[in-house]
Structure formats: C-alpha cells, structure tokens
Amino acid sequence: MRAEFIKIEDIEKFVNFVTTLNGKVFLKSGEIKVNAKSIIGSMYIVKEHPNNIIVEVEDPAEGEKVLEFLMQGSFLKNE
C-alpha cells in the first residue's frame, strides 16, 4: 500500500502505532527500505522520497490494522 505523510506529526503517529504491533513493518521507496518502527529511519525515507512511500507489513492480520490506521488518518495515497 502506498502512503503519504505530510507533517512530521503524521510520521510520529504512524511510528507510534506500528510499534504496538508484533510483526515487522517497513517503509520502502526505490532501493531504500527502513524499519517503520524507527522514527529516524521513517523520517529519513519520507524526507528523501515523500511521494513514493510503500508500506510493507509481514503479517497479513496486522496489515489490515495498518491499512485501517492509514485510512483513518487519510495517509493512503490515491493512484
């Protein structure tokens, strides 16, 4: 799923949410892939590639939770 984070507070909310999950969550853009539970890594990838962020969740059940979180915060990018 593609996501778009406009404000630093958006990234912080996302990181705080995914840290509550047990499985691995990544933010990916091109060749760069970072642990989404890392605030520094998440801020870096969003700063460098703000328009091309893909959220990867290893656990399908947790993927549903992440999708719901992104939809509630309007962080999903329409394509």
C-alpha positions as CSV (number, residue, x, y, z in Angstrom):
1,M,0.0,0.0,0.0
2,R,1.3,3.5,-0.8
3,A,1.2,6.2,1.9
4,E,1.8,9.9,2.0
5,F,2.9,11.7,5.2
6,I,2.6,15.5,5.0
7,K,3.6,16.6,8.5
8,I,6.2,15.3,11.0
9,E,3.3,14.7,13.4
10,D,1.9,12.2,10.8
11,I,5.1,10.2,10.8
12,E,5.3,10.2,14.6
13,K,1.7,9.0,14.8
14,F,2.4,6.2,12.3
15,V,5.6,5.1,14.1
16,N,3.9,5.1,17.5
17,F,1.1,2.9,16.0
18,V,3.3,0.4,14.3
19,T,5.5,-0.1,17.4
20,T,2.4,-1.6,19.1
21,L,2.4,-4.4,16.5
22,N,4.4,-7.6,17.0
23,G,5.4,-8.2,13.4
24,K,7.8,-6.3,11.1
25,V,6.7,-3.2,9.2
26,F,8.8,-1.5,6.6
27,L,8.7,1.8,4.6
28,K,10.1,1.4,1.2
29,S,11.0,3.7,-1.7
30,G,13.0,2.6,-4.6
31,E,16.1,0.8,-3.3
32,I,15.7,2.1,0.2
33,K,13.9,0.0,2.8
34,V,13.7,1.0,6.5
35,N,12.2,-0.4,9.7
36,A,8.9,1.6,10.1
37,K,9.3,1.3,13.9
38,S,12.4,3.5,13.7
39,I,11.4,7.2,13.9
40,I,14.8,8.2,12.4
41,G,14.6,5.8,9.5
42,S,11.0,6.7,8.9
43,M,11.7,10.4,8.9
44,Y,14.7,9.9,6.6
45,I,12.8,8.0,3.9
46,V,9.8,10.3,4.0
47,K,12.1,13.3,3.7
48,E,14.1,11.8,0.8
49,H,11.2,10.3,-1.1
50,P,8.0,11.9,0.1
51,N,5.9,11.0,-3.0
52,N,6.8,7.3,-3.3
53,I,6.4,5.5,0.0
54,I,5.3,1.9,0.1
55,V,4.3,0.3,3.4
56,E,5.1,-3.4,3.7
57,V,3.6,-5.5,6.6
58,E,4.8,-9.1,7.0
59,D,1.7,-10.3,9.0
60,P,-1.5,-10.1,6.9
61,A,-3.7,-9.6,10.0
62,E,-1.5,-6.7,11.1
63,G,-1.6,-5.5,7.5
64,E,-5.3,-5.0,7.9
65,K,-4.7,-3.0,11.1
66,V,-2.1,-0.8,9.3
67,L,-4.5,-0.3,6.4
68,E,-7.3,0.8,8.7
69,F,-4.9,3.2,10.5
70,L,-3.8,4.7,7.3
71,M,-7.3,5.1,6.0
72,Q,-8.5,6.8,9.3
73,G,-5.6,9.3,9.1
74,S,-6.0,9.9,5.3
75,F,-2.4,8.8,4.8
76,L,-3.2,6.5,1.9
77,K,-2.1,7.8,-1.5
78,N,-4.6,7.6,-4.3
79,E,-3.3,6.4,-7.6
